């Protein structure tokens, strides 16, 4: 559906005809105006009307409708098409989800198409309307503001994930850490979240570099410093994500090493108790054999002597294993 449609003249919102074609003609005739149409998960019929009025390329229209695109920048004859993947962090479940945001800019128009719950552009539009000096730069200002908002939120989400990772590390390295199976599952699930996050940020580096350092049609010639700032923030976000991924790999390796150490400790304890059980079993087995001539077999003190021998051997083994840290 169409969330908002407005014309901006000389950096300020102004009245415009309801018909897209008339509004676009008026904006182009004015020379200092442009039309911004914001849409959220439009149907094919809704978007078909907008795409025909603004002359959007068929391939870009298909991408905007089907979603599930990687971040990219495509240049067509009559428009520029940019795909962004906003990231949403859920505090209740500590999970990361991604949406999609498509931006079409061309001669005196901007069309934004949003999929998913994240990256609502109401705040961005309101902030831009409070800064007419920025809006005077036309559609480029909208592309910059949207990109800047998405990338800045990447850093906020990365900070939230960093806090979650610190809690997970404390759990992994706790002296009395238990439930190793659940911990391993949490680490693996965390890595999946970081991977999902990286899929949103890493492919965006190339489009931002093109906007920051190259000549891109329909983009204001003096906007490169602003996009360089966005690219710098994006690089910082990617560094955060790479750091999280490395720390998670280290935490998983440390957890597996701890599991191995615990298993070795358990095996040593089992072996120690098995050795102590084997000694009296061996002695009892020897004296349980059916032979007539065995030492001390007919003596009255033989039975307590054998019991004392078994107890002494077990006590000696227990002391030795205890001293070596096996028990």
N, C-alpha and C positions, 0 to 999 in steps of 0.2 A: 504494500500500500504506500501511498504518498504521505510522508510524515510532515513535510513542510516544503513550500515553494515560495520563493521570494526574489524580488529584483533588488539589486544594490547599485545605487547611483552615487558616484563620488564617495564611496566608502560607507554610505548610509542606506539603510533599508527604505525602500520607497514603494508606492503603489504601483501595481503592474496589471496588465490584462490577464484574465483568467486563462485564455488560450495560450498554450506554450509557444505556438508559432508567432502570434502577435507580440508576446512578451520578448521573444528572442529578436524579432525584427526591430522592436523599439530599442532594445539594449544595444544592438549593433549600430543603429542609426545615431544613438546618443554618443557613442564613442568612449564614454567613461562609465559604462554600466555593464552588468552581467546578471544572468539568471542562475540561481542555485536551487536545484530540485533534490530533495532528500527522500529516499525510498527505503522501506524495510521489508525484505523478503517479498518482492512484488510477484504477482502472477504473470504468466506469459502475456495475457491480454493487456494488463496494466503497463507492462514494460514495453510492449510492442508500440503502444501509442507514443510513449516518450522517445523511444529510439527512432521512430519515423520523423518526429518533429525536430529532433536534434541531429539527425543524420549519423547515428552511431553505427560502427562497423558490425557486420553480422557475426563475425567470430567473437568479438568482444561482448556482444549481446548474449551469445550462447554461454560464454564463460560466466557472465554476471548472473544468468538465470540458474545454471546448474551448480554453481559454486564449486567447492572442493578444488580450488586452484592454489598453486604455489605463489608466493609473493613474486611479482614481476612487474615490468614496465614494457608496454607495447606502444609503438608509434604507428598510427594510421594516417591516412590522407587528411581526414577532417577532425581528428581528435587524438587525444593521448589517453591511454588506458593504464591505470595503476591498480595492482592488487596488493592489499595489506592483510595481515592476519592478526587481529587484536587478540590479546590473551586475557582471560578472566580467571582470577584466583578465588576459590570458595573456602572461606575461613572455617566453615563447619566440617567439611570433609577433607580439608587440606589437599585439594586437587586443583589441577590446572586444566582449563578447557579453552579452546580456540574458536573464534568466529571468523568471518570474512568480511572485508570491506573493499568495495570496488569504487574507484574514482575515475570518472570521465571528465576531462577538461578539453575545451575547444574554444573556438572564437566566440567569446562573450557568454559562455555557459559552463556550469559545473553540474554534474549529476553524480550523486553518491548513492550506492546501493549497499545495504547492510544485511548480512545474514548472521543469525545467532543472537544471543542475549548481550554479548559484550560490545564495547565501543559505541555506545549511544552518542550521537553527534550533537545532541541538544546543548550540552555544555560548551562544546567547541564553537557552535554557531553563536551562542550567547556571548562568549568571550570575544569573538571576532567583531560582533556588533558593537561591543564597547571600545573597540580599537579601530576607528574609521581610517586612520593613517595606514593601517595594515591592509584593510579591505580595498583601499584604493589601487592596490597592485593587481586586483582582478582575480580571476580563477586560480592563479598561482598561489595567492594568499591562502585560499581554502585548502589546496593540496598540501601546502607547508604546514598549516595549523593541524590538519588531520594527521599527517605523518608524525608531527612532533608529539601530539597527544598519544598516539599509539606507542611510539618508541619510549616516551617517558614512562608510560605504564609498564613497559617491559622491565624497567629498572625497579619499579615498585614491587612487581611480582617476584623478581629475582631476590629482592631483600626478604620477602616473605618466605621464599623457599630456603634461603640461607638460615633463617631462624628455625625452620622445621628440621633442616639438616643438623644443626647444632644439638637439637633435642635427640635426634636419632643417633648421633655420635655418642652422646652421653649414655644412651641406652646400650650401645654396642660395647663401650669400654667400661661399663659399670662392673665393680668387683664381683657382685653376685648376679651377673646377667644370666637370665634363664630364657626358656622358650625360644631357642635358637631358630627353630623353623619359622616362627612368626616374624622374627627379626629379619631373617633372610628375605622373606616375602615382602616386608616393608621396604627394604633396600631396593629390591628389584622393581617394586611398584614406583618408588621414587625415581629410579633411573628412567622408567617409561615416561614419567611426567616431564623430566628434563629433556628427554628426546622429543616429546611433543612440543615443548617450548622451543627447542632448537630449530625444529622444522618451520617455525614461524619467524624466527629472527635471522638465521643464517642466509637464506636466499634473498633477503631484503637488502643485503649489503650492496650487491651489484646495482640495483635500481637507484639506491640513494647515492652511490658514487657517480652514476650517470647524471643525476640531477645536480650534484654538487660540483662536478668538474667538467661536465660536457655541455654541449649545446643541444638542448632538447626543444623541439617545436612546442608551441603553445605555453611555454614557460617563460616568465619574465626574465629579461637578461640580467637584472640586478639581484636576482633571488639566490644566486649560488652560495653566498655566505650563510644564508639561513639554512639551506639544505646541507651545507658542510657541518653546521652545528648539529643537525639531526643525525647525520652520518657518524659524527663523533659520539653521540649518545648511544647510537646503535652498536658501535664498536665496543663501548663500555658494557652494554648489556650482553653482548656475545662473550666478552671476557668473563663476566660473572657466570654465565651458563657453562662455559668450558671449565671454570674453576669448580663449579658444583659437580659436574660430571666426573672430574678427576678425584675430588674428595669422596664421592660415592663409590668410585672404583676402589679407592684405598680402604674405605670403610668396609666394603664387601670382602676385600682380600683379608683385612684384619679379622673380620668376623669368622671367615672360614679357617684362618690360622688358629683362632681361639677355639673353634670347634675341634680342630685337630689336636690341640694341646689337651683339651678336656677329655677327648677320647683316649689319648695316651695315658692320662692320669687314671682314667677309669680302668683301662687295660692293666696298668701296673697294680692297681688295688685288687683287681680280680685275680691276677697272677699271684700276688702275695698271699691272699686268702686261700687260693688253690694249693699253693706250696705248703702252707700250714696245715691244711686238711690232708694233704698227701702223706705227710710224715707219720701221724698216728695210724692212718689207713695201712701204710706199709708195715709198721710194726705189728699191728693187729693181724694183718694178713699172714705175716711170718709165723706168729704164735698160734694162728688158727689152723696151721697145716697138721695133718694126721700122721705125725711121726712119733715113735716111742722114745727115742733118745734125743731130747732137746735140752739145752742148758736151762737150769733153774725151773724146769717144767714141774718137778715134783717137790720143789721147795715151798714152804709156807709163805715166804716173803716174795715169791716170784711175781704174783699178780700185782701187789701194790708197787713193786719195783718197776714193772713194765709201765704202769700208769704214770708213775713219777717220771720215768724216762720220756714218755710221750709228752707230758706236760712241760718238762724242761726243754725239750727240743722245740715245741711250739712257742714257748716263751722266748727262747733264743732267736728263733726266726722273726717273731714279732718285733723284738727289739732291733734287730738288724734292718728290717724293712722300714721301721719307724725312723731310724737314724738316717736312712737314705732317702726319706721323703716319699716312700711308696704308699704309706698309710697315713 
